[in-house]
Amino acid sequence: MNGLSDVRLTLHSQELTAGQDHGAREADMRGAPSDLKRWDRFWRRLHTRKALLELTPAQLKDVGLTREQAREEGLKPFWRI
């Protein structure tokens, strides 16, 4: 399942706002040490995997995933790729 960890889906208006805040944070991270960038990737994986678990069947169909695939990816720990 290539790239599922980085799937960005906006489900609610709160997530849209969080995504905008995250975009500003990514801009700040460009010159950051590699350890901070690693934690940023972990944070992104954690939140995108949680979002996969909340998708409706129609949303899963839109991104081309089955419920089982989304569950498998969503339950992975954030440190696993």
C-alpha positions in Angstrom: 0.0 0.0 0.0 2.3 2.7 -1.3 1.7 6.2 0.0 -1.3 5.5 2.1 0.5 6.9 5.1 0.6 10.3 3.5 -3.0 10.4 2.2 -4.4 13.8 3.0 -8.1 13.9 3.4 -10.2 16.7 4.7 -13.3 15.4 6.4 -14.5 18.2 8.5 -14.0 22.0 8.7 -11.8 21.5 11.7 -9.4 19.4 9.7 -9.3 22.0 7.0 -8.2 24.5 9.6 -5.7 22.1 11.0 -4.3 21.5 7.5 -3.8 25.2 7.0 -1.9 25.4 10.3 0.1 22.4 9.3 1.0 24.0 6.0 2.4 27.0 7.8 4.3 24.6 10.1 5.8 22.8 7.1 7.1 26.1 5.7 8.8 26.7 9.1 10.3 23.2 9.0 12.2 23.7 5.7 15.4 24.7 7.5 14.8 22.6 10.6 17.2 19.8 11.8 16.4 16.3 10.4 15.1 15.1 13.8 12.4 17.7 13.8 11.5 16.8 10.2 11.2 13.2 11.3 8.8 14.1 14.1 6.8 16.1 11.7 6.4 13.1 9.4 5.4 11.0 12.4 2.8 13.5 13.4 1.4 13.6 9.8 1.3 9.8 9.7 -0.5 9.6 13.0 -3.2 12.0 11.9 -3.7 10.7 8.4 -4.0 7.2 9.7 -6.6 8.2 12.2 -8.5 10.0 9.4 -8.5 6.7 7.4 -10.4 5.0 10.2 -13.2 7.6 10.1 -13.9 7.6 6.3 -17.3 6.6 5.1 -17.7 3.9 2.4 -18.2 6.6 -0.2 -15.0 8.4 0.8 -13.1 5.1 0.7 -14.4 4.4 -2.7 -13.2 7.9 -3.8 -9.6 7.2 -2.7 -9.7 3.6 -4.0 -9.5 1.7 -0.8 -11.5 -1.1 0.8 -12.5 -0.9 4.5 -10.0 -3.6 5.2 -7.1 -1.7 3.6 -8.0 1.5 5.4 -8.3 -0.4 8.7 -4.9 -2.1 8.2 -3.2 1.2 7.4 -5.1 3.1 10.1 -4.1 0.8 12.9 -0.3 0.8 12.1 1.8 2.7 14.7 3.0 6.1 13.5 6.6 5.0 13.4 5.9 2.2 10.8 6.0 3.1 7.1 
